[in-house]
Amino acid sequence: MRKFAHALRFLHAYASLVRDPNRLDVVFKMIDGAAESDPSGTFERFFQRPDVQALVARDEPPLQLDLAALRRLPAGTLGHEFAAFVAARGLTISDLYYHSGARSPVDRVKIHLERSHDLWHVVTGFDTDIAGELGLQAFYLANIDTPVALAILSGGLLNALLREPSDAHRRLDAIAIGWRQGKRVRSLLGLPWAERLARPLSELRAELGVTERMVHEAATLALDPLPAAA
């Protein structure tokens, strides 16, 4: 009966996502509902991944992002660029602190992914509009096979069909770019982000296999070559 209730919770959240893909709280509710019901065993398979098991084994404290401290880091570092990214888009990072108590391995992974989500945006170049979010979800799906990404992608496309048909091609371009890029780079799951915040962003991207051209494609949602140097 509990699994049925969690499945209904997932479906209710999914319907809300189709109406408004910008609802971050709805995404978190979908994750909770899917994790608790897990009818297809997707979460069970996800937790068998070596990178997931390595993250769980570390059992490190949840990531804490102090924007004031990050702004004081040198320009070009991951932390400084993250703080600039958040400010430029008027984001509230407390929205990423939906889960707080890491009571189980599932909780630890959920918290890790939630709090590092916008860092993935900065590293990959995907923006935070709906198309950019779908591009990053496609990147997630290809890179780490995260269980809920496919549901989020389908919800974003169904929203385009029903409410925003003019944005459909842009969203599909973003998904194609994210899927292709996520397959090409190292897994970003479990990266010890706190240890990377003071490092140059360009250096971190090179370590992960994220090229300048890939960032350009993600930021512009275009497969065109980079502009020639002047």
FENKATA-V39575 format. One record per pair of residues at least 6 apart in sequence whose C-alpha atoms are under 8 Angstrom apart, sorted by sequence separation. I is the first residue (numbers start at 1). J is the second residue. D is the distance in Angstrom with one decimal. If there is no record, write none. Layout:
<<I | J | D> <I | J | D>>
//
This chain:
<<17 | 23 | 6.5> <38 | 44 | 7.9> <46 | 52 | 7.4> <47 | 53 | 6.5> <73 | 79 | 6.7> <74 | 80 | 6.5> <75 | 81 | 6.9> <86 | 92 | 7.5> <101 | 107 | 7.3> <102 | 108 | 5.0> <121 | 127 | 6.4> <126 | 132 | 5.0> <127 | 133 | 6.8> <140 | 146 | 6.2> <141 | 147 | 7.7> <160 | 166 | 7.5> <205 | 211 | 6.8> <216 | 222 | 8.0> <217 | 223 | 5.6> <16 | 23 | 8.0> <73 | 80 | 5.4> <86 | 93 | 7.7> <121 | 128 | 7.6> <126 | 133 | 7.1> <160 | 167 | 6.4> <161 | 168 | 7.2> <217 | 224 | 7.4> <35 | 43 | 6.3> <71 | 79 | 7.2> <72 | 80 | 7.0> <99 | 107 | 7.6> <141 | 149 | 5.8> <160 | 168 | 5.4> <196 | 204 | 7.6> <17 | 26 | 6.3> <70 | 79 | 5.0> <71 | 80 | 5.0> <102 | 111 | 7.4> <126 | 135 | 6.7> <140 | 149 | 6.8> <141 | 150 | 7.0> <16 | 26 | 6.8> <17 | 27 | 7.2> <70 | 80 | 5.2> <126 | 136 | 6.3> <216 | 226 | 7.0> <99 | 110 | 7.6> <100 | 111 | 7.2> <138 | 149 | 6.9> <157 | 168 | 6.9> <14 | 26 | 7.5> <70 | 82 | 7.8> <71 | 83 | 5.8> <99 | 111 | 6.1> <124 | 136 | 8.0> <137 | 149 | 5.4> <138 | 150 | 7.8> <213 | 225 | 7.3> <13 | 26 | 5.4> <14 | 27 | 8.0> <70 | 83 | 6.1> <71 | 84 | 7.5> <137 | 150 | 7.8> <213 | 226 | 6.2> <13 | 27 | 7.3> <97 | 111 | 7.5> <157 | 171 | 7.4> <121 | 136 | 7.1> <137 | 152 | 7.3> <138 | 153 | 7.2> <13 | 29 | 6.2> <14 | 30 | 6.5> <67 | 83 | 5.7> <98 | 114 | 7.8> <120 | 136 | 7.9> <137 | 153 | 6.8> <13 | 30 | 5.5> <97 | 114 | 7.1> <96 | 114 | 5.4> <97 | 115 | 6.6> <134 | 152 | 7.6> <10 | 29 | 6.8> <11 | 30 | 7.7> <96 | 115 | 5.4> <134 | 153 | 5.9> <9 | 29 | 7.4> <10 | 30 | 4.7> <188 | 208 | 7.6> <9 | 30 | 7.2> <10 | 31 | 7.6> <96 | 117 | 7.9> <187 | 208 | 7.7> <10 | 32 | 7.6> <134 | 156 | 7.0> <186 | 208 | 5.2> <10 | 33 | 4.5> <185 | 208 | 5.9> <186 | 209 | 6.4> <9 | 33 | 5.5> <10 | 34 | 6.0> <185 | 209 | 4.9> <8 | 33 | 7.7> <184 | 209 | 7.5> <185 | 210 | 6.2> <6 | 32 | 7.8> <7 | 33 | 5.8> <130 | 156 | 7.5> <6 | 33 | 4.7> <7 | 34 | 6.6> <6 | 34 | 7.1> <7 | 36 | 7.9> <6 | 36 | 6.1> <7 | 37 | 5.6> <6 | 37 | 5.6> <3 | 36 | 6.4> <4 | 37 | 6.9> <181 | 214 | 7.1> <3 | 37 | 4.5> <2 | 37 | 7.9> <82 | 118 | 7.7> <131 | 167 | 8.0> <135 | 171 | 7.4> <139 | 175 | 7.7> <142 | 178 | 7.8> <143 | 179 | 8.0> <82 | 119 | 6.5> <85 | 122 | 7.2> <134 | 171 | 6.7> <138 | 175 | 5.3> <142 | 179 | 5.3> <137 | 175 | 7.7> <138 | 176 | 7.5> <139 | 177 | 7.9> <140 | 178 | 7.9> <141 | 179 | 7.1> <142 | 180 | 7.5> <131 | 170 | 6.4> <132 | 171 | 7.7> <135 | 174 | 4.4> <136 | 175 | 7.7> <139 | 178 | 4.2> <140 | 179 | 8.0> <142 | 181 | 7.9> <143 | 182 | 4.4> <82 | 122 | 6.3> <131 | 171 | 4.5> <134 | 174 | 6.6> <135 | 175 | 4.4> <138 | 178 | 4.9> <139 | 179 | 4.9> <142 | 182 | 4.8> <143 | 183 | 5.5> <177 | 217 | 7.2> <178 | 218 | 7.3> <81 | 122 | 7.4> <130 | 171 | 7.5> <131 | 172 | 8.0> <134 | 175 | 5.9> <135 | 176 | 7.4> <137 | 178 | 7.3> <138 | 179 | 4.8> <139 | 180 | 7.5> <141 | 182 | 7.5> <142 | 183 | 5.2> <177 | 218 | 6.7> <132 | 174 | 6.4> <135 | 177 | 6.6> <136 | 178 | 5.8> <139 | 181 | 6.4> <140 | 182 | 6.6> <143 | 185 | 7.4> <131 | 174 | 5.9> <135 | 178 | 4.6> <139 | 182 | 4.3> <143 | 186 | 7.5> <144 | 187 | 6.3> <78 | 122 | 7.9> <131 | 175 | 7.9> <135 | 179 | 7.5> <138 | 182 | 7.4> <139 | 183 | 7.6> <143 | 187 | 5.7> <144 | 188 | 7.8> <174 | 218 | 7.1> <177 | 221 | 7.2> <78 | 123 | 8.0> <143 | 188 | 7.5> <144 | 189 | 6.8> <62 | 108 | 7.6> <177 | 223 | 7.7> <174 | 221 | 5.5> <173 | 221 | 6.2> <56 | 105 | 5.8> <59 | 108 | 7.5> <62 | 111 | 6.8> <63 | 112 | 6.9> <173 | 222 | 7.3> <62 | 112 | 6.6> <64 | 115 | 7.8> <170 | 221 | 7.2> <56 | 108 | 6.9> <63 | 115 | 6.4> <56 | 109 | 7.0> <63 | 116 | 7.6> <55 | 109 | 7.4> <52 | 109 | 7.6> <120 | 188 | 8.0> <25 | 95 | 7.9> <28 | 98 | 7.4> <24 | 95 | 7.7> <25 | 98 | 7.6> <113 | 189 | 7.7> <116 | 193 | 7.4> <112 | 190 | 7.5> <123 | 201 | 7.2> <123 | 205 | 6.5> <135 | 218 | 7.6> <124 | 210 | 7.0> <132 | 218 | 7.7> <123 | 210 | 7.8> <132 | 219 | 7.9> <125 | 214 | 8.0> <126 | 215 | 7.6> <132 | 221 | 8.0> <124 | 214 | 7.5> <125 | 215 | 4.7> <124 | 215 | 5.6> <125 | 216 | 7.0> <127 | 218 | 7.8> <123 | 215 | 7.9> <126 | 218 | 4.9> <127 | 219 | 6.3> <125 | 218 | 5.2> <126 | 219 | 5.1> <124 | 218 | 6.8> <125 | 219 | 5.0> <46 | 145 | 7.2> <46 | 146 | 6.9> <46 | 147 | 7.0> <43 | 147 | 6.1> <42 | 147 | 6.0> <22 | 129 | 8.0> <22 | 130 | 6.8> <21 | 130 | 6.8> <34 | 148 | 7.4> <31 | 148 | 6.3> <79 | 196 | 8.0> <80 | 197 | 7.9> <30 | 148 | 7.5> <78 | 196 | 7.0> <79 | 197 | 4.4> <80 | 198 | 8.0> <78 | 197 | 4.9> <79 | 198 | 6.0> <77 | 197 | 6.6> <78 | 198 | 6.2> <79 | 199 | 7.9> <81 | 201 | 7.7> <77 | 198 | 5.5> <78 | 199 | 6.0> <77 | 199 | 5.1> <78 | 200 | 5.9> <77 | 200 | 4.0> <78 | 201 | 4.6> <74 | 198 | 7.8> <76 | 200 | 5.5> <77 | 201 | 5.1> <27 | 152 | 7.6> <73 | 198 | 6.6> <76 | 201 | 6.0> <76 | 202 | 7.7> <70 | 197 | 7.8> <63 | 193 | 7.5> <64 | 194 | 7.9> <63 | 194 | 6.6> <21 | 155 | 7.3> <55 | 189 | 7.9> <17 | 152 | 7.7> <21 | 156 | 6.0> <55 | 190 | 5.0> <51 | 187 | 7.8> <54 | 190 | 7.4> <14 | 151 | 7.7> <18 | 155 | 4.9> <52 | 189 | 7.1> <14 | 152 | 7.9> <17 | 155 | 6.2> <18 | 156 | 6.3> <21 | 159 | 7.4> <51 | 189 | 6.5> <52 | 190 | 6.8> <17 | 156 | 7.6> <20 | 159 | 7.5> <51 | 190 | 6.5> <15 | 155 | 8.0> <18 | 158 | 6.3> <19 | 159 | 6.3> <14 | 155 | 6.9> <18 | 159 | 4.9>>
//
